[in-house]
Amino acid sequence: MGRIEEKFDELKGKKEKALIAFISAGDPDIDTTKSLVLEMERRGADIVELGVPFSDPLADGPVIQKSYLRALKGKTSLKKIIKMVKELRKKTDVPIVLMSSYNPVLRYGEVKFVNDAVISGIDGVIIPDLPPEESDNLCKMASQKGLDTVFLLAPTSDDERMKLICGRSCGFIYYISVTGITGARKSLSDNIGRMVKKIKRFTDLPVAVGFGVSSPEQAEKVARYSDGIIVGSAIVKIIEKTGQDRKRLVKKVGKFIKGLKEAISPTNRQKI
């Protein structure tokens, strides 16, 4: 059993929902990213998702795109991110998932990527622009090594697509709550609960919801229906606004994570 599965099982036993926190690796620099991972775990993040900077991301909105450009300007690479995770493993066992476009993985080499990722302590990978129909090689290698491959479902996914994605995914299912790019939104779809329930007809894997969740209030709403919430752009926006003051930046992100975790706690949900 991998760290992701263990974490969801642990949370299920406590009737808690997973808080999955996304940040762009290397924004504003690798050392700050390491500090952020440790602080987010300390303040309540159950799983950390690290975005791999790429110049032409597929699904990311302007906030994350700009963070990737900042990271690339600082010479962040997939190789440096893998090395960073290996260093983090000396201090934390928090599950870590990489979210990357396929190009960096292809250029790195699928075999080398899977091997190096597992050795460093990376638990899973999300590649939005790798269709499941074309993922056989990567999924086979990842499965053999114990690296979870997480695929995405959307509001437009039909039953056939759901069956395919659920049969190919490991760790959890990533449900995109909107038909669009990443980014904080003022309101979320009223169909999240219905869609999560539908997805669960095809899998026993946990279903986590992302794209648009940006406040404790929204997090609480989504946590009523899902096994976890994924928050990214709202965190990256804090990093962007705070700038180079690492101590202040880490503190502000930690405070935001704490508020999200409190919002989705069983005690808080019982009050509502």
N, C-alpha and C positions, 0 to 999 in steps of 0.2 A: 504494500500500500504506500503510495507516494504522499508527499506533504500536503498536496491540494485535497486529496480524498480524506486524509486524516483530519484536516482542518474543518471541512464540511461536516464530517461525522461528529467531531467534537462540538461544533456549534449546534448541530441538530439535537444532540444529547442535552444541551442546555437551553433548547428552544430559542436559539439566537439566529440571527441572519448575518451573512458575511458582508463585511465592508471591504470592497476591493478598490484600492486607491491607485490611480494612474498618475505617473509623472513622466516627463520626457527625460531620458537618461542624458546626462551631460549638460543640462540646462539648470543653472548657468555654467556649471562645470562638474566634473566627475566627483571631486571631493564633496561638493555640496549635495550631490545626488546620494552619496553614501550616508551623509548625515540625515538627509530627508527620509531615507528608507528606515533607518533606526528610530527616528523620532515618530514617524507615522505608525510604526509597529507599537511603540511605547504608548501612543495615544489612542490606539484602538483599531488600526487597520489589520485585517485578518489575512489579506493577500495583497501583495504589491505587484502592480503591472508596470513594467518599464517600456516606454516607447523607444524604438530604435530610430534615430534620426535618419530621414531620407528626404531628398530634395523634391520629390514628386509623390507625396503620399496620396493614397486613393480615397480614404474615407474621412480624413481629418479636416476639421474646419480651420478658420484663420488663426485661432488662439494656439492650437497645437502646431500648425504649420510654422508659425513664427518662432515657437520654442525650438522646433527642429532646426531652423536656420541658425538660431543662436548657438545651439549645440554643435552644429556642423562648423560654424565659424571657430569654435574652440577645439576643432580637430577630433571630436567624438566619433568613434567608429564602433562597429559591432565587436571587433576584437577587444577594444578597450572596455566595452560594457561587460563582456564575458569575464575578463580579468577582474573587473570591479566586483562582480557578483562572487567570484571566488574569494576575494578579500573580505567581503561582507559575511561570508559563511563562517568566518572565525568568530563573529559576534552575534549572529542571529540565525534562527531556523524558520523565519517567516517564509511562507511559500512565495516564490517569485516567478512571474510569467513575463516573457518578452512579447511585445506586440510589434511586428515588423512587416514592412512590405516584402514581397518575395525576392526582389532584386538583390538586396544585401545578403540574403541567405544563399541565393544562387551563386553570387560572386564569391562568397566565403567558401562555398562547396557544401552540399547537403550532408555528406558523410562526416566531414570535419566539423560542421556546425553542430550536428547532433551529438557527436562525441565530446566536443569541447563544452557544449552547454551542460551536458550531464555531469561531466567531471567538475565543472565550476560550481554546480549546485543549483542550476536553473531547473525549475519544475515543469514548465509548460511553455508553449509557444502559440501565438495567435497570428495568422498570416491572412489578412482580409482579402488580398487579391490572389490567393491560391485557391481555385475552385476545388471542391472535394473530388471531382471527377479526375483531376490532374495531380492529386496528392498521394497517390499510391506509394511511391518510393519513399517520400519523406515520412509518411505515417507508419510504414512498415519498419523503417529504421528506428523511428522514435518509440514505437511500441516495444521493440526489442530491448531498447536501452532504458525504458521507463520515463521517457519524456512525454508529457501529456500534450496532445494536439487539440486545441479548442477552436471550434468553428462557430460561425455566426448565423443566426436566423433573424428574419426581419418581418414586419407586419405584412409584407407581400408574399411570404413563403407559403406555398400550398402544402397539402398533406404529403405529397410525394417528396417534396424538398425536405420537409421536416424529418421524414423517415431516413432519408439519405444522410442528412447532417447528424442526426442523433445516433445513427449507426457508426459514423466515422469519428465522432468527438470522444475525447477522454478528459477527465477532470471536471468539466462543467460545460453547460451550453451558454453561449453568450447571445442574449436576445437584445437586438437593437430596437429601442422603443419608438423610433421615428423612422420615416423614410427620408433620410437626409444624412448630412455630415455630422461629425461630432460638434459639440458646442453647448453652452449653457442655454436653457430655455425657460421662459416664464411659466409655461404650463406643459403638462405631459398628456399623452393620449389616455382616454378613458377605457381603452380596450386592452390595457396591459394585463389585467387580471385574467381576462378571457383568453388571451393569447398564451400566457404562461400555462394556464390550465390545459389548453389544447396541446402544447408542446409536451407536457408531462404524460400525455397519452402514448407517446412514442419512446419514452426514455425514463430510466430511474436516476439519471444524472441530475445534479442540482442545476437550476436555471437561474442565472444572474442577469440583471437588466442594466443596460448602460445606454449612452448617447442621450444627453439632455438632463440627467439628474445633477442638480447644481446647488441644492439647499437642503438643510435638515428637514424642512417640511415635505419636500418632494421625496427625499430619502425615506421618510416614514411612510409615505403613501405607497411607494413601490415595494417596500419591505412587507407590506400586508399580503402581497401576492407571490413574491419571488423568494428564492433561497439566498439571494444576495443582491447588493446594489454595486454598480461600478460608477465611480465619480472620477472624472479626468479634467476636463476643460476648466472647471471652477477652481481646481487646485493649481493648474498651470497658470491661470490668470493671476492668482495670488503671487506666484513666483515672478511673473512678468512685472507686476506693479511694484513689488518690493525691491527688485534690483539686486545689487551686488552685496548688500549687507547680509552675510550668511546667517549670523546669529539671529537677527530679526526675522529673516525669511523662514528659517526652520521653525522658529517659535510660532509664527503666524499660521503656517501650514499645520503644525501640530494642534493648535487651538481649533482650527477648522475641522480637522479629523475627529477630534474629541466631540465636537458638537454633532457631527454626523453619526458617530457611534452611539451617542446618548439617544439620538432621535429614533434609531432603529432597535433600541434595547427592548426586551420583553416588558419591562416595567413601564416604559413610556407608552408602548402600544396599548397596554391594558388601560391606561388612563383615558385614551381617546375613544 
